[in-house]
């Protein structure tokens, strides 16, 4: 006999119990056959359920969790928040396939359409100019060639907010996964961007209102970012960065991981280089790499290249030098008199704009 889908209020009550994790909640529902019955059990009876110890049994008996569920229903109604349980048809299909997907998900903004493609863009909070430029250019290209793609990140400082801002700028739907409830925005400086995101994307969390965004919640948040997406792109990260946790989770979910390489001396490329070196991530330098690995077919670009390329003076210097053919970045630096970081950043922008092309052996030529 097929088990009846648990009631929304029942799921909210169970999810409010401290210590009830993603896998445990679903295991309890499967074993007990009903959430209402679970809350009626005495402590000794609860202890007979596999996985429930003394602490969890006492927690279940401690408070009226249906009161908390009713408060959440009222909150969701007032703020137009969608509540999705794991049993709901609207629950994101990619996340549902993950063993540790949350029992309940709260979404504010536009519904998560599982028919679309989802890409996570994550990285260090101490993003460099190069990392931010790459993020912006990649989002712009995605928006121009793949209108069915949504960008997912964590609304944090650095690469996260750069991805969200670029998405808003170029009209790409973007979702921010929070480490707290929907009654607040952390950090508060990103409240304006978060509001703009609601127009085409939204905010997602598994946490109830009044939840403090502590360290453990950010780790839990990362599994949702990885689980929602077809692939995760790590733009910049230290070797111990939180983005590596997201990459590890994505690999565990059998999702593709990409990492932007950098120089060995660059602190915030060390994590990306490690992912690539240990075959935990595909090297990504442009949208072409993502399209190739994921099997995307780019829409044909019906844009005729201008006979006259409008470049800033420094980019024009590089373009003029490249009239001599394929050159290494060292030769370009000597010929233009510009430092390596500057040339590297300009070349990246010019390559993404289709002005120059990177060649094997780290050479560059005019497009």
Phi and psi in degrees as a GROMACS rama.xvg file:
@    title "Ramachandran Plot"
@    xaxis  label "Phi"
@    yaxis  label "Psi"
@TYPE xy
-71.542  134.778  UNK-2
-72.2011  136.89  UNK-3
-71.6884  140.712  UNK-4
-64.8026  128.6  UNK-5
-59.8407  146.921  UNK-6
-67.6718  147.887  UNK-7
-56.8934  -45.3464  UNK-8
-62.6365  -38.2772  UNK-9
-63.1275  -45.4401  UNK-10
-62.8921  -40.8056  UNK-11
-63.6486  -38.3806  UNK-12
-65.3394  -45.4945  UNK-13
-64.9466  -40.9961  UNK-14
-67.0421  -19.7697  UNK-15
-81.029  -11.5204  UNK-16
-73.3657  123.366  UNK-17
-61.1423  133.482  UNK-18
93.4333  -6.2712  UNK-19
-85.3323  105.633  UNK-20
-88.4475  -178.573  UNK-21
-61.2786  -50.2071  UNK-22
-74.3534  -38.6347  UNK-23
-63.23  -41.6381  UNK-24
-61.2722  -44.5392  UNK-25
-69.8494  -33.6927  UNK-26
-66.3744  -41.3101  UNK-27
-64.3962  -42.608  UNK-28
-61.8493  -43.908  UNK-29
-63.9901  -38.9249  UNK-30
-78.0561  -44.9551  UNK-31
-79.9817  -26.442  UNK-32
83.3792  -7.95281  UNK-33
-174.858  137.042  UNK-34
-74.6181  -38.6139  UNK-35
-58.1987  -42.8517  UNK-36
-63.1474  -35.9492  UNK-37
-59.2386  -45.0972  UNK-38
-72.3058  -13.2475  UNK-39
-89.5148  -14.2167  UNK-40
-69.9282  148.126  UNK-41
-82.123  165.433  UNK-42
-54.9844  -46.0662  UNK-43
-61.5056  -36.1109  UNK-44
-72.0517  -36.4792  UNK-45
-62.9367  -36.5634  UNK-46
-66.8216  -15.8483  UNK-47
-80.6941  -13.4215  UNK-48
-80.5156  126.322  UNK-49
-55.3296  128.732  UNK-50
97.3949  -15.8847  UNK-51
-95.9024  116.807  UNK-52
-100.061  -171.932  UNK-53
-60.9744  -45.6023  UNK-54
-61.9665  -46.3793  UNK-55
-69.0386  -37.9894  UNK-56
-61.6045  -42.7347  UNK-57
-68.2961  -34.4784  UNK-58
-64.9945  -40.769  UNK-59
-63.6836  -34.7515  UNK-60
-86.3837  -6.7592  UNK-61
-76.1651  -37.6339  UNK-62
-140.708  163.752  UNK-63
-84.6671  92.5493  UNK-64
-74.1338  -15.8642  UNK-65
-70.497  -26.5087  UNK-66
-65.2323  -43.1921  UNK-67
-64.7529  -39.5052  UNK-68
-61.6558  -42.3115  UNK-69
-66.3112  -37.3684  UNK-70
-62.99  -39.0515  UNK-71
-68.0407  -39.754  UNK-72
-62.8116  -39.2552  UNK-73
-67.7015  -42.6763  UNK-74
-59.8662  -46.9306  UNK-75
-63.5764  -38.0844  UNK-76
-66.3668  -40.7125  UNK-77
-72.285  -35.3588  UNK-78
-103.39  10.5427  UNK-79
56.1435  51.4508  UNK-80
-102.894  131.505  UNK-81
-85.5995  136.45  UNK-82
-113.384  117.846  UNK-83
-114.095  125.134  UNK-84
-94.8417  163.595  UNK-85
-58.7693  -21.3393  UNK-86
-91.6863  -5.17093  UNK-87
-77.7137  138.91  UNK-88
-65.0274  -22.7631  UNK-89
-82.3026  -9.33176  UNK-90
-61.8831  132.689  UNK-91
-53.7209  123.745  UNK-92
-64.5858  -36.6777  UNK-93
-65.7603  -43.2752  UNK-94
-68.0325  -36.5953  UNK-95
-62.8856  -29.5586  UNK-96
-74.3745  -9.69589  UNK-97
-84.907  133.317  UNK-98
-59.0751  -34.9846  UNK-99
-101.709  27.4143  UNK-100
-65.9445  143.917  UNK-101
-67.8493  148.346  UNK-102
-64.0453  -35.8251  UNK-103
-129.572  141.131  UNK-104
-132.017  133.35  UNK-105
-108.264  128.019  UNK-106
-128.068  127.298  UNK-107
-115.88  131.632  UNK-108
114.445  -140.697  UNK-109
-84.367  146.621  UNK-110
-60.1415  149.668  UNK-111
-83.5579  112.097  UNK-112
-91.0603  108.376  UNK-113
-66.0941  -13.5297  UNK-114
-76.6006  -16.6869  UNK-115
-86.7767  170.265  UNK-116
-95.4004  144.015  UNK-117
-128.955  128.537  UNK-118
-123.197  128.219  UNK-119
-90.5353  134.335  UNK-120
-122.162  115.14  UNK-121
-133.549  165.876  UNK-122
171.842  -174.347  UNK-123
-64.3877  151.704  UNK-124
-73.1031  -20.2077  UNK-125
-98.9903  54.7681  UNK-126
-62.6315  140.438  UNK-127
-85.9431  170.703  UNK-128
-62.7607  -37.3745  UNK-129
-62.7795  -45.4378  UNK-130
-63.8392  -41.6852  UNK-131
-67.6273  -38.4212  UNK-132
-65.2911  -42.7502  UNK-133
-62.5693  -43.6634  UNK-134
-59.5811  -47.6929  UNK-135
-63.2407  -45.5432  UNK-136
-65.9461  -38.8325  UNK-137
-66.9963  -42.5049  UNK-138
-63.2468  -40.473  UNK-139
-60.6599  -44.3872  UNK-140
-65.3197  -40.1595  UNK-141
-61.9301  -44.9166  UNK-142
-62.9274  -32.8996  UNK-143
-78.1657  -31.9437  UNK-144
-113.669  -16.756  UNK-145
-135.311  79.4564  UNK-146
-66.1808  -10.1043  UNK-147
-96.1435  12.6417  UNK-148
-102.616  137.704  UNK-149
-115.553  145.078  UNK-150
-102.25  133.388  UNK-151
-120.963  135.976  UNK-152
-155.557  -168.967  UNK-153
-110.32  10.7918  UNK-154
61.0951  17.4356  UNK-155
-85.459  175.437  UNK-156
-63.5432  163.929  UNK-157
82.7948  -131.166  UNK-158
-62.4219  -39.2863  UNK-159
-55.1237  -55.0633  UNK-160
-70.8377  -28.7716  UNK-161
-63.0553  -40.1056  UNK-162
-66.4989  -42.8375  UNK-163
-66.2181  -44.3911  UNK-164
-62.3346  -44.1342  UNK-165
-63.771  -38.5835  UNK-166
-62.177  -44.4627  UNK-167
-63.3735  -42.6128  UNK-168
-61.4153  -41.7392  UNK-169
-102.415  12.2045  UNK-170
71.9346  27.7211  UNK-171
-95.2154  127.036  UNK-172
-57.8372  134.557  UNK-173
-140.252  139.587  UNK-174
-119.482  132.742  UNK-175
-104.246  125.728  UNK-176
-96.6789  123.084  UNK-177
-99.6306  153.1  UNK-178
-100.849  23.4964  UNK-179
-156.83  -176.986  UNK-180
-77.9269  171.996  UNK-181
-84.3658  9.07629  UNK-182
-85.0547  -3.98331  UNK-183
-150.794  170.94  UNK-184
-127.919  128.578  UNK-185
-128.028  128.019  UNK-186
-73.2035  153.233  UNK-187
-62.6545  -25.1199  UNK-188
-63.3422  -17.4517  UNK-189
-98.1362  10.4974  UNK-190
-60.7868  -41.7968  UNK-191
-62.401  -44.2691  UNK-192
-64.3344  -41.6618  UNK-193
-59.8982  -38.9665  UNK-194
-64.4812  -42.1012  UNK-195
-65.5156  -33.6735  UNK-196
-63.0756  -27.4937  UNK-197
-65.7155  -20.509  UNK-198
-67.1054  -39.5363  UNK-199
-122.949  -15.5061  UNK-200
-129.798  -132.44  UNK-201
175.307  -169.908  UNK-202
-120.693  138.894  UNK-203
-130.289  139.446  UNK-204
-157.181  158.482  UNK-205
-104.556  -0.763911  UNK-206
-97.736  145.608  UNK-207
-73.172  158.314  UNK-208
-55.3554  154.426  UNK-209
72.6761  10.6614  UNK-210
-78.9051  130.009  UNK-211
-78.5314  132.13  UNK-212
-77.0357  73.8358  UNK-213
-87.3827  176.93  UNK-214
-57.7103  -44.7824  UNK-215
-62.9438  -32.7738  UNK-216
-67.9345  -31.145  UNK-217
-68.5534  -36.7174  UNK-218
-65.1314  -43.0865  UNK-219
-63.1198  -39.317  UNK-220
-59.3211  -37.9886  UNK-221
-62.1161  -33.2894  UNK-222
-68.7012  -30.0454  UNK-223
-72.5199  -40.3828  UNK-224
-57.242  -49.5404  UNK-225
-66.5443  -40.1436  UNK-226
-70.2703  -29.3456  UNK-227
-73.3623  -18.5562  UNK-228
-111.953  155.023  UNK-229
-73.1133  -31.9795  UNK-230
-155.014  156.692  UNK-231
-121.485  131.318  UNK-232
-109.567  119.541  UNK-233
-96.0605  111.244  UNK-234
-82.2074  -48.0592  UNK-235
-147.541  141.877  UNK-236
-165.568  142.818  UNK-237
-72.4877  168.052  UNK-238
-66.4706  -17.8649  UNK-239
-115.993  21.4069  UNK-240
-71.7625  152.592  UNK-241
-62.832  -24.4836  UNK-242
-64.8853  -28.1369  UNK-243
-67.7634  -28.8869  UNK-244
-65.5718  -42.9711  UNK-245
-62.2168  -41.617  UNK-246
-63.1666  -41.8235  UNK-247
-62.212  -42.1413  UNK-248
-65.0345  -42.6912  UNK-249
-60.8329  -41.9348  UNK-250
-63.0496  -39.7799  UNK-251
-64.6508  -29.8509  UNK-252
-85.8434  4.7252  UNK-253
63.605  37.8647  UNK-254
-104.386  155.476  UNK-255
-74.4368  145.039  UNK-256
-125.423  136.989  UNK-257
-122.316  151.657  UNK-258
-142.802  137.516  UNK-259
-83.2755  119.582  UNK-260
-73.9321  160.307  UNK-261
-149.57  179.416  UNK-262
-69.2831  149.155  UNK-263
-57.7854  -27.3412  UNK-264
-82.9595  -9.88667  UNK-265
-83.3549  115.8  UNK-266
-55.9325  -44.7225  UNK-267
-89.8211  13.7454  UNK-268
-111.589  -8.47145  UNK-269
-61.6062  -39.5761  UNK-270
-66.7623  -41.5595  UNK-271
-64.3952  -45.1571  UNK-272
-60.3205  -38.4885  UNK-273
-64.2957  -42.6056  UNK-274
-60.1065  -42.9939  UNK-275
-69.1298  -45.1445  UNK-276
-62.6164  -33.6836  UNK-277
-96.0303  13.8519  UNK-278
59.6432  31.1597  UNK-279
-96.0728  -4.24139  UNK-280
-152.778  148.301  UNK-281
-77.9082  143.492  UNK-282
-72.6543  132.57  UNK-283
-125.474  128.035  UNK-284
-122.991  -16.4337  UNK-285
-161.12  174.177  UNK-286
-61.5501  -29.6086  UNK-287
-55.9423  -39.7512  UNK-288
-63.6299  -40.3886  UNK-289
-68.7976  -43.9597  UNK-290
-60.6317  -40.1147  UNK-291
-66.1941  -48.7668  UNK-292
-68.71  -41.3995  UNK-293
-86.3392  -7.09746  UNK-294
74.581  26.4379  UNK-295
-76.8653  146.891  UNK-296
-107.355  115.277  UNK-297
-66.101  144.113  UNK-298
-71.4123  139.917  UNK-299
-60.0308  136.773  UNK-300
-93.9123  108.979  UNK-301
-90.4955  53.0437  UNK-302
-118.379  118.945  UNK-303
-82.7159  130.368  UNK-304
-68.7021  135.524  UNK-305
-68.8937  143.677  UNK-306
-68.683  -24.1567  UNK-307
-119.612  117.623  UNK-308
-90.5313  123.427  UNK-309
-88.7678  103.501  UNK-310
-121.005  154.467  UNK-311
-71.2004  162.798  UNK-312
-55.0387  -41.1236  UNK-313
-70.2999  -40.5531  UNK-314
-66.0406  -35.6624  UNK-315
-63.4982  -36.8413  UNK-316
-57.7246  -47.3602  UNK-317
-64.1983  -42.5259  UNK-318
-62.2485  -39.5879  UNK-319
-66.4363  -39.9265  UNK-320
-63.5803  -35.8615  UNK-321
-73.413  1.49943  UNK-322
-67.8906  -17.6642  UNK-323
-80.6251  -0.0279372  UNK-324
111.343  -151.539  UNK-325
-77.7766  122.198  UNK-326
-128.863  149.721  UNK-327
-80.3864  163.175  UNK-328
-65.3239  -30.9366  UNK-329
-63.8436  -43.7989  UNK-330
-65.0625  -40.4063  UNK-331
-62.539  -41.3034  UNK-332
-62.0895  -44.4526  UNK-333
-66.357  -39.0674  UNK-334
-71.7709  -33.9116  UNK-335
-93.8618  -19.456  UNK-336
76.7831  16.1683  UNK-337
-101.841  149.05  UNK-338
-68.2698  158.221  UNK-339
-56.8143  -48.3873  UNK-340
-58.3862  -38.331  UNK-341
-67.3823  -46.239  UNK-342
-63.5566  -41.6636  UNK-343
-60.2869  -44.9083  UNK-344
-64.8277  -42.9591  UNK-345
-66.9262  -39.4721  UNK-346
-63.7972  -39.6885  UNK-347
-60.8997  -46.2817  UNK-348
-63.6813  -42.8165  UNK-349
-66.1919  -36.4325  UNK-350
-67.6459  -43.4487  UNK-351
-65.4563  -27.5604  UNK-352
-88.4148  1.68378  UNK-353
78.2364  19.9248  UNK-354
-89.4391  -39.8968  UNK-355
-125.428  167.569  UNK-356
-132.785  132.058  UNK-357
-77.8214  136.388  UNK-358
-116.729  163.006  UNK-359
-56.6086  147.227  UNK-360
82.531  16.5722  UNK-361
59.7636  38.968  UNK-362
-102.476  158.213  UNK-363
-129.011  147.369  UNK-364
-144.565  165.145  UNK-365
-66.8916  146.02  UNK-366
